[in-house]
Amino acid sequence: MNTRFDAPRSCGSLLLDISDSSTVILITTMKKALATERRRKRMGLRASEHKLTLLSLYFVTMIMRASFYVTIAVIQSMYYLGGNMTDWHVAAVLAIYPLAELTSVSFFGSYSDKIGRRPVFVSSLFITALAALLFALTPFPELTLVFAALFGIGAASKVSTTLSMIADCSAETNRARLMGYYDLSTLMGLAGGYGLGIILLQFGFPADLILIGAASACAISGVISFFGVQETCVIKQEEMSITGLLGEVARDRRIQLMLPVYIPIISLYGIVIGNAEKILEHHFTLDAYDLIILFAMLGVALIAGIITMGHLSDHLEKRRPFIVVGLIGFGILAYLLVANAETFESLWAIWPVLPALGFISGAFPPAAMAYLTDVSEEDKRGSTMGIYSIFFGS
């Protein structure tokens, strides 16, 4: 039997082979890292591991907001309670529910840090559904003040937990996009709900029936969230003080520096909403095609702006330039809308400017919310979003 033995290899040759192997391993590792980075850059809603939870959150937010603003549209109308709601009652309802929201939103945000987001979130939808149902069933205008407070509590627990859950599911590379989708679902619910309420009333649907429909939609969204939304908060075992959490977040200088940004944008937002109601009351009918087209152009441009600017903010990994540009665009848009509220048709003379400003305004919401999440600590996001909601709700 012939046995062949290889000659011993020199130390230099062996070291060269080891060096070559190390180089190959290093190159392979770098390629994998680059591929991971490319995937990370592209990561959005479709690539998120929390896709089902996020989709459920967006859908439920749209339904809940629509139900909420359908209810507001009905309560403000002369058809509710057979016209027995005085201007004082309507004003009191519209003052009590945001007041209840403002005084409880920070509590629910911090409470979700302590026990988890999901229980608070799911409960909020059934609380809102109950409030809408009670608005439909009550024969007494005075009781609407109590139901308005219940409405505010439902809104407070919903807003703070939704924002916290989206923040939990996001990373720095997709945060603006995911927050932008939340803004879109909120905007669609607000515009769709308020508009639907007015249209249904104009078509002669009974106010009570519309409110029962809103309550049913909100309850269904609660069932959807119970099965479709998963817990996103990692609950720590040590006991946490809610007041301590709020105090720690409120003392964060980075969050304090956002106030000069949020106060003007929120003030403009309130002015626009108030004058939009005046525009709808004085100018809107089902035959006002010019007004419908103008609002549609503005709405489509705003939606496109939120989506595009959110992607750009994530891609460039920049927040502040988008916040500033969006703030300027929204300021100019707000001025044009408010200044022409009485003669809204005159805006047709500069109609190309409106969608352009709407598109630019879309830069603010996703970038601002992403920045707020960037500077918040993971175990205090509920408190951060609760404090943010206080200023936004004001």
C-alpha positions as a Markdown table, in Angstrom:
| # | Residue | x | y | z |
|---|---|---|---|---|
| 1 | Met | 0.0 | 0.0 | 0.0 |
| 2 | Asn | 1.4 | 3.4 | -1.0 |
| 3 | Thr | 0.9 | 6.2 | 1.4 |
| 4 | Arg | 1.7 | 9.7 | 0.4 |
| 5 | Phe | 2.7 | 12.3 | 2.9 |
| 6 | Asp | 2.7 | 16.1 | 2.2 |
| 7 | Ala | 5.8 | 18.0 | 3.0 |
| 8 | Pro | 5.6 | 20.2 | 6.1 |
| 9 | Arg | 4.5 | 23.8 | 5.2 |
| 10 | Ser | 6.6 | 26.8 | 6.1 |
| 11 | Cys | 5.5 | 29.2 | 8.9 |
| 12 | Gly | 5.4 | 32.0 | 6.4 |
| 13 | Ser | 3.0 | 30.2 | 4.1 |
| 14 | Leu | 0.8 | 29.3 | 7.0 |
| 15 | Leu | 0.7 | 32.9 | 8.2 |
| 16 | Leu | -0.2 | 34.0 | 4.7 |
| 17 | Asp | -3.1 | 31.6 | 4.5 |
| 18 | Ile | -4.4 | 32.8 | 7.9 |
| 19 | Ser | -4.1 | 36.4 | 6.8 |
| 20 | Asp | -6.0 | 35.6 | 3.6 |
| 21 | Ser | -8.7 | 33.8 | 5.6 |
| 22 | Ser | -9.0 | 36.8 | 8.0 |
| 23 | Thr | -9.3 | 39.2 | 5.0 |
| 24 | Val | -12.1 | 37.1 | 3.5 |
| 25 | Ile | -14.0 | 36.9 | 6.8 |
| 26 | Leu | -13.5 | 40.7 | 7.3 |
| 27 | Ile | -14.8 | 41.4 | 3.8 |
| 28 | Thr | -17.8 | 39.1 | 4.3 |
| 29 | Thr | -18.6 | 40.7 | 7.6 |
| 30 | Met | -18.4 | 44.2 | 6.0 |
| 31 | Lys | -20.7 | 43.1 | 3.2 |
| 32 | Lys | -23.3 | 41.8 | 5.7 |
| 33 | Ala | -23.0 | 45.0 | 7.7 |
| 34 | Leu | -23.6 | 47.1 | 4.5 |
| 35 | Ala | -26.6 | 45.0 | 3.5 |
| 36 | Thr | -28.0 | 45.3 | 7.0 |
| 37 | Glu | -27.5 | 49.1 | 6.8 |
| 38 | Arg | -29.2 | 49.3 | 3.5 |
| 39 | Arg | -32.2 | 47.3 | 4.8 |
| 40 | Arg | -32.2 | 49.6 | 7.9 |
| 41 | Lys | -32.3 | 52.7 | 5.7 |
| 42 | Arg | -35.2 | 51.2 | 3.7 |
| 43 | Met | -37.1 | 50.1 | 6.7 |
| 44 | Gly | -40.6 | 51.4 | 6.9 |
| 45 | Leu | -44.0 | 50.1 | 7.8 |
| 46 | Arg | -43.8 | 47.1 | 5.5 |
| 47 | Ala | -40.5 | 46.0 | 7.0 |
| 48 | Ser | -41.4 | 46.6 | 10.6 |
| 49 | Glu | -41.7 | 43.6 | 12.9 |
| 50 | His | -44.7 | 45.4 | 14.5 |
| 51 | Lys | -46.5 | 45.7 | 11.2 |
| 52 | Leu | -49.9 | 44.2 | 12.4 |
| 53 | Thr | -49.9 | 46.3 | 15.6 |
| 54 | Leu | -49.1 | 49.5 | 13.6 |
| 55 | Leu | -51.7 | 48.9 | 11.0 |
| 56 | Ser | -54.3 | 48.2 | 13.7 |
| 57 | Leu | -53.2 | 51.4 | 15.5 |
| 58 | Tyr | -53.6 | 53.5 | 12.3 |
| 59 | Phe | -56.9 | 52.0 | 11.4 |
| 60 | Val | -58.4 | 52.2 | 14.9 |
| 61 | Thr | -57.1 | 55.8 | 15.2 |
| 62 | Met | -58.9 | 56.8 | 12.0 |
| 63 | Ile | -62.2 | 55.2 | 13.1 |
| 64 | Met | -62.0 | 56.6 | 16.6 |
| 65 | Arg | -61.3 | 60.1 | 15.3 |
| 66 | Ala | -64.0 | 59.9 | 12.8 |
| 67 | Ser | -66.5 | 58.7 | 15.4 |
| 68 | Phe | -65.3 | 61.5 | 17.7 |
| 69 | Tyr | -65.8 | 64.3 | 15.1 |
| 70 | Val | -69.1 | 62.9 | 13.8 |
| 71 | Thr | -70.3 | 63.3 | 17.4 |
| 72 | Ile | -69.0 | 66.8 | 17.7 |
| 73 | Ala | -70.6 | 67.8 | 14.3 |
| 74 | Val | -74.0 | 66.4 | 15.5 |
| 75 | Ile | -73.8 | 68.1 | 19.0 |
| 76 | Gln | -73.1 | 71.4 | 17.4 |
| 77 | Ser | -76.1 | 71.2 | 15.0 |
| 78 | Met | -79.6 | 72.4 | 15.6 |
| 79 | Tyr | -80.9 | 68.8 | 15.1 |
| 80 | Tyr | -79.5 | 67.4 | 18.3 |
| 81 | Leu | -82.0 | 67.0 | 21.1 |
| 82 | Gly | -84.7 | 68.6 | 19.0 |
| 83 | Gly | -82.9 | 72.0 | 19.0 |
| 84 | Asn | -83.0 | 72.2 | 22.9 |
| 85 | Met | -79.2 | 72.6 | 23.1 |
| 86 | Thr | -78.6 | 76.3 | 23.7 |
| 87 | Asp | -75.5 | 78.0 | 22.6 |
| 88 | Trp | -74.3 | 77.9 | 26.2 |
| 89 | His | -74.7 | 74.2 | 26.4 |
| 90 | Val | -72.8 | 73.7 | 23.2 |
| 91 | Ala | -70.0 | 76.0 | 24.3 |
| 92 | Ala | -69.8 | 74.2 | 27.7 |
| 93 | Val | -69.6 | 70.8 | 26.0 |
| 94 | Leu | -66.8 | 72.0 | 23.7 |
| 95 | Ala | -64.9 | 73.5 | 26.7 |
| 96 | Ile | -65.3 | 70.6 | 29.1 |
| 97 | Tyr | -64.1 | 67.7 | 26.9 |
| 98 | Pro | -60.7 | 69.3 | 26.1 |
| 99 | Leu | -60.4 | 70.4 | 29.7 |
| 100 | Ala | -61.0 | 66.8 | 30.9 |
| 101 | Glu | -58.5 | 65.6 | 28.3 |
| 102 | Leu | -55.8 | 68.1 | 29.4 |
| 103 | Thr | -56.1 | 67.3 | 33.1 |
| 104 | Ser | -55.9 | 63.5 | 32.6 |
| 105 | Val | -53.7 | 62.9 | 29.6 |
| 106 | Ser | -50.4 | 63.1 | 31.6 |
| 107 | Phe | -51.7 | 60.6 | 34.1 |
| 108 | Phe | -52.7 | 58.1 | 31.4 |
| 109 | Gly | -49.3 | 58.6 | 29.7 |
| 110 | Ser | -47.4 | 57.9 | 32.9 |
| 111 | Tyr | -49.8 | 55.1 | 33.9 |
| 112 | Ser | -49.0 | 53.4 | 30.6 |
| 113 | Asp | -45.3 | 53.5 | 31.4 |
| 114 | Lys | -46.2 | 51.7 | 34.6 |
| 115 | Ile | -48.6 | 49.0 | 33.6 |
| 116 | Gly | -48.3 | 48.9 | 29.8 |
| 117 | Arg | -49.9 | 50.6 | 26.9 |
| 118 | Arg | -52.4 | 48.0 | 25.6 |
| 119 | Pro | -54.8 | 47.9 | 28.6 |
| 120 | Val | -55.1 | 51.7 | 28.7 |
| 121 | Phe | -55.4 | 51.9 | 24.9 |
| 122 | Val | -58.1 | 49.3 | 24.5 |
| 123 | Ser | -60.1 | 50.8 | 27.5 |
| 124 | Ser | -60.0 | 54.2 | 25.9 |
| 125 | Leu | -61.9 | 53.1 | 22.8 |
| 126 | Phe | -64.8 | 51.6 | 24.9 |
| 127 | Ile | -64.9 | 54.7 | 27.1 |
| 128 | Thr | -65.3 | 56.9 | 23.9 |
| 129 | Ala | -67.9 | 54.5 | 22.6 |
| 130 | Leu | -69.8 | 54.8 | 25.8 |
| 131 | Ala | -69.7 | 58.6 | 25.8 |
| 132 | Ala | -71.0 | 58.7 | 22.2 |
| 133 | Leu | -73.8 | 56.3 | 23.1 |
| 134 | Leu | -74.8 | 58.3 | 26.1 |
| 135 | Phe | -75.0 | 61.5 | 24.0 |
| 136 | Ala | -77.5 | 59.6 | 21.8 |
| 137 | Leu | -79.6 | 58.3 | 24.6 |
| 138 | Thr | -79.9 | 61.3 | 27.0 |
| 139 | Pro | -83.0 | 63.5 | 26.8 |
| 140 | Phe | -81.4 | 66.2 | 29.1 |
| 141 | Pro | -79.0 | 68.9 | 27.8 |
| 142 | Glu | -77.4 | 69.2 | 31.3 |
| 143 | Leu | -76.2 | 65.6 | 31.2 |
| 144 | Thr | -74.2 | 66.3 | 28.1 |
| 145 | Leu | -71.7 | 68.1 | 30.3 |
| 146 | Val | -70.9 | 64.9 | 32.2 |
| 147 | Phe | -70.6 | 62.9 | 28.9 |
| 148 | Ala | -68.3 | 65.6 | 27.5 |
| 149 | Ala | -65.9 | 64.9 | 30.5 |
| 150 | Leu | -66.1 | 61.2 | 29.7 |
| 151 | Phe | -65.3 | 61.9 | 26.1 |
| 152 | Gly | -62.2 | 63.9 | 27.2 |
| 153 | Ile | -61.0 | 61.0 | 29.4 |
| 154 | Gly | -61.4 | 58.6 | 26.5 |
| 155 | Ala | -59.5 | 60.9 | 24.2 |
| 156 | Ala | -56.7 | 61.5 | 26.8 |
| 157 | Ser | -56.1 | 57.8 | 27.3 |
| 158 | Lys | -56.2 | 57.1 | 23.6 |
| 159 | Val | -53.8 | 59.9 | 22.4 |
| 160 | Ser | -51.0 | 59.4 | 24.9 |
| 161 | Thr | -50.9 | 55.6 | 24.5 |
| 162 | Thr | -51.2 | 55.6 | 20.7 |
| 163 | Leu | -48.2 | 58.0 | 20.3 |
| 164 | Ser | -46.2 | 55.9 | 22.9 |
| 165 | Met | -46.9 | 52.7 | 21.1 |
| 166 | Ile | -45.9 | 54.0 | 17.7 |
| 167 | Ala | -42.7 | 55.4 | 19.4 |
| 168 | Asp | -42.1 | 52.0 | 20.9 |
| 169 | Cys | -42.4 | 50.3 | 17.5 |
| 170 | Ser | -40.1 | 52.8 | 15.7 |
| 171 | Ala | -36.4 | 53.3 | 15.2 |
| 172 | Glu | -34.5 | 56.4 | 14.3 |
| 173 | Thr | -34.5 | 55.4 | 10.6 |
| 174 | Asn | -38.3 | 55.0 | 10.2 |
| 175 | Arg | -39.7 | 57.1 | 13.0 |
| 176 | Ala | -40.8 | 60.1 | 11.0 |
| 177 | Arg | -42.6 | 57.9 | 8.5 |
| 178 | Leu | -44.5 | 56.0 | 11.2 |
| 179 | Met | -45.4 | 59.2 | 12.9 |
| 180 | Gly | -46.5 | 60.6 | 9.6 |
| 181 | Tyr | -48.9 | 57.7 | 9.0 |
| 182 | Tyr | -50.4 | 58.4 | 12.5 |
| 183 | Asp | -50.9 | 62.1 | 11.5 |
| 184 | Leu | -52.5 | 60.9 | 8.3 |
| 185 | Ser | -54.9 | 58.6 | 10.1 |
| 186 | Thr | -55.8 | 61.4 | 12.5 |
| 187 | Leu | -56.3 | 63.9 | 9.7 |
| 188 | Met | -58.5 | 61.5 | 7.7 |
| 189 | Gly | -60.6 | 60.7 | 10.8 |
| 190 | Leu | -61.0 | 64.4 | 11.7 |
| 191 | Ala | -61.9 | 65.6 | 8.2 |
| 192 | Gly | -63.9 | 62.5 | 7.2 |
| 193 | Gly | -65.8 | 62.4 | 10.5 |
| 194 | Tyr | -66.7 | 66.0 | 10.7 |
| 195 | Gly | -67.6 | 66.2 | 7.1 |
| 196 | Leu | -69.6 | 62.9 | 7.3 |
| 197 | Gly | -71.5 | 64.2 | 10.2 |
| 198 | Ile | -72.5 | 67.4 | 8.4 |
| 199 | Ile | -73.4 | 65.5 | 5.2 |
| 200 | Leu | -75.6 | 62.9 | 7.0 |
| 201 | Leu | -77.5 | 65.6 | 8.8 |
| 202 | Gln | -78.1 | 67.4 | 5.5 |
| 203 | Phe | -79.4 | 64.2 | 4.0 |
| 204 | Gly | -81.9 | 64.0 | 6.9 |
| 205 | Phe | -80.5 | 61.2 | 9.0 |
| 206 | Pro | -81.7 | 61.5 | 12.7 |
| 207 | Ala | -79.1 | 62.8 | 15.0 |
| 208 | Asp | -79.6 | 60.0 | 17.5 |
| 209 | Leu | -79.0 | 57.4 | 14.8 |
| 210 | Ile | -75.8 | 59.0 | 13.7 |
| 211 | Leu | -74.5 | 59.1 | 17.3 |
| 212 | Ile | -75.4 | 55.4 | 17.8 |
| 213 | Gly | -73.5 | 54.6 | 14.6 |
| 214 | Ala | -70.5 | 56.6 | 15.9 |
| 215 | Ala | -70.6 | 54.7 | 19.2 |
| 216 | Ser | -70.8 | 51.3 | 17.4 |
| 217 | Ala | -67.9 | 52.2 | 15.1 |
| 218 | Cys | -65.8 | 53.1 | 18.2 |
| 219 | Ala | -66.8 | 49.9 | 20.0 |
| 220 | Ile | -65.8 | 47.8 | 16.9 |
| 221 | Ser | -62.5 | 49.5 | 16.8 |
| 222 | Gly | -62.0 | 48.5 | 20.5 |
| 223 | Val | -62.6 | 44.9 | 19.6 |
| 224 | Ile | -60.2 | 45.2 | 16.6 |
| 225 | Ser | -57.5 | 46.6 | 18.9 |
| 226 | Phe | -58.1 | 43.9 | 21.5 |
| 227 | Phe | -57.2 | 41.2 | 19.0 |
| 228 | Gly | -54.8 | 43.2 | 16.7 |
| 229 | Val | -52.7 | 45.3 | 19.0 |
| 230 | Gln | -49.9 | 43.8 | 21.0 |
| 231 | Glu | -48.2 | 45.2 | 24.0 |
| 232 | Thr | -45.2 | 47.3 | 23.0 |
| 233 | Cys | -43.9 | 48.5 | 26.4 |
| 234 | Val | -41.3 | 46.5 | 28.4 |
| 235 | Ile | -42.6 | 46.9 | 31.9 |
| 236 | Lys | -39.9 | 47.3 | 34.5 |
| 237 | Gln | -40.3 | 45.5 | 37.8 |
| 238 | Glu | -39.3 | 48.4 | 40.1 |
| 239 | Glu | -42.0 | 50.6 | 41.4 |
| 240 | Met | -42.3 | 53.9 | 39.5 |
| 241 | Ser | -43.9 | 57.1 | 40.8 |
| 242 | Ile | -46.2 | 58.7 | 38.2 |
| 243 | Thr | -45.5 | 62.2 | 39.6 |
| 244 | Gly | -41.8 | 61.4 | 39.6 |
| 245 | Leu | -42.0 | 60.3 | 35.9 |
| 246 | Leu | -43.8 | 63.5 | 34.9 |
| 247 | Gly | -41.4 | 65.7 | 36.8 |
| 248 | Glu | -38.4 | 64.1 | 35.3 |
| 249 | Val | -39.8 | 64.5 | 31.8 |
| 250 | Ala | -40.9 | 68.1 | 32.3 |
| 251 | Arg | -37.4 | 69.0 | 33.5 |
| 252 | Asp | -35.8 | 67.7 | 30.3 |
| 253 | Arg | -34.4 | 70.8 | 28.6 |
| 254 | Arg | -34.6 | 69.2 | 25.1 |
| 255 | Ile | -38.4 | 68.8 | 25.6 |
| 256 | Gln | -38.7 | 72.4 | 27.1 |
| 257 | Leu | -37.0 | 73.8 | 23.9 |
| 258 | Met | -39.8 | 72.3 | 21.8 |
| 259 | Leu | -42.3 | 74.7 | 23.5 |
| 260 | Pro | -41.4 | 77.8 | 21.4 |
| 261 | Val | -42.0 | 75.6 | 18.3 |
| 262 | Tyr | -45.2 | 74.0 | 19.4 |
| 263 | Ile | -47.0 | 77.0 | 20.9 |
| 264 | Pro | -47.2 | 79.0 | 17.6 |
| 265 | Ile | -48.1 | 75.9 | 15.5 |
| 266 | Ile | -50.8 | 74.9 | 17.9 |
| 267 | Ser | -52.2 | 78.4 | 18.1 |
| 268 | Leu | -52.3 | 78.5 | 14.3 |
| 269 | Tyr | -54.0 | 75.1 | 14.2 |
| 270 | Gly | -56.7 | 76.3 | 16.6 |
| 271 | Ile | -57.3 | 79.4 | 14.5 |
| 272 | Val | -57.6 | 77.4 | 11.3 |
| 273 | Ile | -60.0 | 74.9 | 12.9 |
| 274 | Gly | -62.2 | 77.7 | 14.2 |
| 275 | Asn | -62.3 | 79.5 | 10.9 |
| 276 | Ala | -62.7 | 76.2 | 8.9 |
| 277 | Glu | -66.0 | 75.8 | 10.9 |
| 278 | Lys | -67.1 | 79.3 | 9.8 |
| 279 | Ile | -66.2 | 78.5 | 6.2 |
| 280 | Leu | -68.2 | 75.3 | 6.2 |
| 281 | Glu | -71.2 | 76.9 | 7.9 |
| 282 | His | -71.3 | 79.9 | 5.6 |
| 283 | His | -70.1 | 78.6 | 2.3 |
| 284 | Phe | -70.4 | 74.8 | 2.2 |
| 285 | Thr | -73.3 | 73.0 | 0.5 |
| 286 | Leu | -73.4 | 69.7 | -1.4 |
| 287 | Asp | -73.5 | 71.9 | -4.6 |
| 288 | Ala | -70.5 | 74.0 | -3.7 |
| 289 | Tyr | -68.2 | 72.2 | -6.1 |
| 290 | Asp | -65.6 | 74.9 | -6.2 |
| 291 | Leu | -65.2 | 74.8 | -2.4 |
| 292 | Ile | -65.0 | 71.0 | -2.5 |
| 293 | Ile | -62.3 | 71.0 | -5.2 |
| 294 | Leu | -60.3 | 73.7 | -3.3 |
| 295 | Phe | -60.4 | 71.7 | 0.0 |
| 296 | Ala | -59.6 | 68.5 | -1.9 |
| 297 | Met | -56.5 | 70.0 | -3.5 |
| 298 | Leu | -55.3 | 71.2 | -0.2 |
| 299 | Gly | -56.0 | 67.9 | 1.5 |
| 300 | Val | -54.3 | 65.8 | -1.2 |
| 301 | Ala | -51.2 | 68.1 | -1.1 |
| 302 | Leu | -51.0 | 67.9 | 2.7 |
| 303 | Ile | -51.2 | 64.1 | 2.6 |
| 304 | Ala | -48.5 | 63.9 | -0.1 |
| 305 | Gly | -46.4 | 66.3 | 1.9 |
| 306 | Ile | -46.6 | 64.3 | 5.2 |
| 307 | Ile | -45.7 | 61.1 | 3.4 |
| 308 | Thr | -42.8 | 62.6 | 1.3 |
| 309 | Met | -41.3 | 64.7 | 4.0 |
| 310 | Gly | -41.5 | 61.9 | 6.5 |
| 311 | His | -39.5 | 59.7 | 4.1 |
| 312 | Leu | -37.0 | 62.5 | 3.5 |
| 313 | Ser | -36.6 | 63.2 | 7.2 |
| 314 | Asp | -35.7 | 59.5 | 7.8 |
| 315 | His | -33.5 | 59.2 | 4.8 |
| 316 | Leu | -31.5 | 62.3 | 5.6 |
| 317 | Glu | -31.6 | 61.6 | 9.3 |
| 318 | Lys | -32.6 | 65.3 | 9.9 |
| 319 | Arg | -35.5 | 66.7 | 11.9 |
| 320 | Arg | -34.9 | 70.4 | 12.6 |
| 321 | Pro | -34.9 | 71.6 | 8.9 |
| 322 | Phe | -38.2 | 69.9 | 8.3 |
| 323 | Ile | -39.7 | 71.3 | 11.5 |
| 324 | Val | -38.7 | 74.9 | 10.5 |
| 325 | Val | -39.8 | 74.6 | 6.9 |
| 326 | Gly | -43.1 | 73.0 | 7.8 |
| 327 | Leu | -43.7 | 75.7 | 10.5 |
| 328 | Ile | -43.1 | 78.5 | 8.0 |
| 329 | Gly | -45.4 | 76.9 | 5.3 |
| 330 | Phe | -48.2 | 76.3 | 7.8 |
| 331 | Gly | -47.9 | 79.8 | 9.1 |
| 332 | Ile | -48.4 | 81.3 | 5.6 |
| 333 | Leu | -51.2 | 78.8 | 4.8 |
| 334 | Ala | -53.0 | 79.7 | 8.1 |
| 335 | Tyr | -52.8 | 83.4 | 7.4 |
| 336 | Leu | -54.3 | 83.0 | 3.9 |
| 337 | Leu | -57.2 | 80.8 | 5.2 |
| 338 | Val | -58.0 | 83.0 | 8.1 |
| 339 | Ala | -57.7 | 86.3 | 6.3 |
| 340 | Asn | -60.0 | 85.0 | 3.5 |
| 341 | Ala | -62.6 | 83.2 | 5.7 |
| 342 | Glu | -65.3 | 85.7 | 4.9 |
| 343 | Thr | -64.6 | 85.7 | 1.1 |
| 344 | Phe | -63.2 | 82.3 | 0.7 |
| 345 | Glu | -63.9 | 82.2 | -3.1 |
| 346 | Ser | -61.3 | 84.9 | -3.6 |
| 347 | Leu | -58.6 | 82.3 | -2.9 |
| 348 | Trp | -59.2 | 80.9 | -6.4 |
| 349 | Ala | -57.0 | 83.9 | -7.7 |
| 350 | Ile | -54.0 | 82.2 | -6.1 |
| 351 | Trp | -55.1 | 78.6 | -6.1 |
| 352 | Pro | -51.7 | 77.0 | -7.1 |
| 353 | Val | -50.2 | 78.5 | -3.9 |
| 354 | Leu | -52.6 | 76.5 | -1.6 |
| 355 | Pro | -51.5 | 73.0 | -2.5 |
| 356 | Ala | -47.9 | 74.1 | -2.6 |
| 357 | Leu | -48.2 | 75.4 | 1.0 |
| 358 | Gly | -50.1 | 72.3 | 2.0 |
| 359 | Phe | -47.3 | 70.1 | 0.7 |
| 360 | Ile | -44.7 | 72.2 | 2.6 |
| 361 | Ser | -46.8 | 72.2 | 5.8 |
| 362 | Gly | -46.7 | 68.4 | 5.7 |
| 363 | Ala | -43.0 | 68.6 | 6.7 |
| 364 | Phe | -43.8 | 69.6 | 10.3 |
| 365 | Pro | -45.9 | 66.8 | 11.9 |
| 366 | Pro | -43.8 | 63.7 | 11.2 |
| 367 | Ala | -40.5 | 65.5 | 11.9 |
| 368 | Ala | -41.7 | 67.1 | 15.1 |
| 369 | Met | -43.1 | 63.9 | 16.5 |
| 370 | Ala | -40.0 | 62.0 | 15.5 |
| 371 | Tyr | -37.8 | 64.5 | 17.2 |
| 372 | Leu | -39.9 | 64.3 | 20.4 |
| 373 | Thr | -39.5 | 60.5 | 20.4 |
| 374 | Asp | -35.8 | 60.8 | 19.6 |
| 375 | Val | -35.1 | 62.8 | 22.8 |
| 376 | Ser | -37.4 | 60.8 | 25.0 |
| 377 | Glu | -36.2 | 57.9 | 27.1 |
| 378 | Glu | -37.7 | 54.5 | 26.3 |
| 379 | Asp | -39.2 | 53.9 | 29.8 |
| 380 | Lys | -40.7 | 57.4 | 30.0 |
| 381 | Arg | -42.3 | 57.7 | 26.5 |
| 382 | Gly | -45.8 | 57.6 | 27.9 |
| 383 | Ser | -45.0 | 60.5 | 30.2 |
| 384 | Thr | -43.3 | 62.4 | 27.4 |
| 385 | Met | -46.3 | 62.0 | 25.1 |
| 386 | Gly | -48.7 | 62.9 | 27.9 |
| 387 | Ile | -46.9 | 66.2 | 28.5 |
| 388 | Tyr | -46.7 | 66.9 | 24.7 |
| 389 | Ser | -50.5 | 66.3 | 24.5 |
| 390 | Ile | -51.1 | 68.8 | 27.2 |
| 391 | Phe | -49.5 | 71.6 | 25.1 |
| 392 | Phe | -51.1 | 70.3 | 21.9 |
| 393 | Gly | -54.5 | 70.1 | 23.5 |
| 394 | Ser | -54.3 | 73.6 | 24.9 |
